[in-house]
Amino acid sequence: MIGRLSGTLIEKQPPQLIIDVGGVGYEVDVPMSTIYVLPHLGEKVSLFTHMVVREDAQLLYAFATRDERDLFRALIKITGIGAKIALAILSGLSADELALAIATENTVRLSKVPGIGKKTAERLVLELKGKLGSVAASTVMPGKTAPAQVQGNHADVLHALLALGYNDREATLAMKELPADVEVAQGIKLALRQLVRG
């Protein structure tokens, strides 16, 4: 099993790359989140990989971080989620945004990813709820509320901020100062005040 590739990036045609490793060109599929952080052609690159061996093909998927690969592996275990849809999810949401959407059962946010309908979003939440804690914790910036900790009234405040058009990061950062027992209406006001100020 190939778990990591380190070599020279010689071709980039999203979602596919070719990495030259000792004269052998490895063709890999990657999410857009990895595309955004790649070096220029001709430069060295190191990616975490996941290999799929089928009767008719051997496929290699690559990721900029171990967390992304772990999420990909968790996603493809879910019935109805193949590698293409898993890549689409990781292209539309960062690791911490996905963990946050799952933790807060935000099926509306998940449904915005191309190829994900309401039923699939609900299945994602059902299958992954409580299983992304380590991924969420490792992607949280210092001072930021961990997605797995968003619950109760805080979850309702978060849903409201997302419905108003703020992204996951903005909403979570705005909520970090909220008291644990804050009422929903008050929490929304305080978070909006924080967003305006910030």
N, C-alpha and C positions, 0 to 999 in steps of 0.2 A: 504493500500500500504506500502511495506517495503522500506524505504529510506536509511537505514544504518544498518550494522551488526557489532557488537563488540563481540568478543569471542576468542576461542582458535583454532588456525589452526591445524587440526588433519589429514588432507590428502591433498596431492598436486600432481595432475596428469594433467599437462597442457593439455587443457585449463581449467580444472576443479579443484575446491577446495571443501573441506568440512570444514565448520567452526562450532564448537560446541558452541552454545549459550544456556547456562542454561540446558544442557543435551539434547538439540535438535540439530541434525546435519543438517545444511543448505548446500545444494549442489549449488554451484554457478559457472558460467562460467566467465572467466576473460581474458582480452587481455594480451599479453606477457609483455607489459610495466608494468603491475601490478605484474606479476609473478616475474620480476627482483627485485622488492623492497620488497618482502614478507619476514617476519621473518622466523626463523627455525620452524619446526614442534613442536608443544607443547607450542609455545609462543603465546602471545596475539596479535590480529590483529583487525583493525577497517577499514571497507571498505564502500564506498558509493555504493548503489545498485539501480537497475532498475528492476522492476518486470513486466513480461508479462504473462497475463492470456489468455489462448486459450481454445477452447472446449476440446482439448485432452491433455493439459499440463499446468502446472504453472512453468514458468521459471524465474530464478533469475540471473541477471548479476551484477558483482561487479567490482569496480574501485578504484584505490589507491587515486585518486583526484576527486574533484567535477568537474573540467574542463574536465577530461576524460569522466565522465558520461554525462556532457552537450553535448560534441561532439558526443557521442554515440546516444543520443536522437535526435540530429540534423540529424545524418546520417540515422537513421532508418525511418525518415519521408520522405526520398527521394524514389521515385518509383524505384523498382528494387534492393534496398539496404536492405537486411534483417539483422537480428542480427548477423549471421555468418560472412557476408561480413564486417559489421561494426566493429566486433572484429578483423578481419584480417587487416583492415585499421589501427586501433589503435595499432595493434601488429607491423605493418611495419613502422609506423610514430608516432613520439611523438606529443603531442597536438600542440606545436608551429611549428613543421615541417609541419603538416597538414594545419594549418592556413596560413603558408607561401606559401605552394604549391597552395592553393586556391587563395590567394591574388595576386600571380604572374601568375595565370592561367597555372601553370606548369603541364600539363597533362602527360608529359613524366615521371615525378617523381611519379605521382599518379598511372600510368600504371604499375609501377614496383612492386606494391603490388599484391600478388597472388590473382586471382579472379577478378581483375580490368582490364578490357579491355579499349581500346581507347574511345569507346562511353560512357562507364560508367564514365570514368575520366572526360570527357567533361560535362556529366550531373552533376557530383559532383561540378565542377567549376560553372556551370550555377545556380544551386540551392543554393549553399552556399556562393557565392561571396558577400561580404559586410555584411555577417551575423555572422562572427567569430571575429569581432573586439575586443569584450570584452574578449574572450578566448585568442586571440593572445596577447593582452596587458598585461593580467595577467600572461602569461608564459614567457614574455620577461625579460631577465636578465638586471640589471642596466648597462647602457652604450651601450646596444644592440639596433639596429634599429628595431622597431616594424614591423612585417611582413605586417600589414595593410598599412604601410607608404611606402612600396616599390612600386614605380610606374615609368612610363616614362623610361628615359635612365637607371635609377638604376635597373629597372626590367630586361632590356636587358643585363646589366652587370651580374646580378644574374644568368640569364639563361646560359650565357656563362661560368661562373664559375662552375655551376652544370654540364654542358656538359663536362667540363674538368675533372670531377670526384671528385670535392670537395663536401662535404656534406653541407646541409642547414646551419648548425651552423657556419662552417668555412667560408662559403661564406658571410653570413650576417655580421659576425664580421669583415671580411676583408673590407667590404664596409662602415663601420660606419664613417670613416674619409673622405669619398668622398664628394666633393663639390656638392651642390644641382643641379647645371647646368652643371655638367661634361659631356663631350662627351663620347659615348659608348667605343670607342677604347682607349681613355685615361683612362677611368674608369677601364677597364679591366687591363691595365698596372699597375695602382696604386694599385688595389686590389691584383694582383699577387705579386707585390713587398711586400705588407703587409703580405701576406701568407708566402712568403719565409723568411721574417724577423721574423715572429711570430712563 
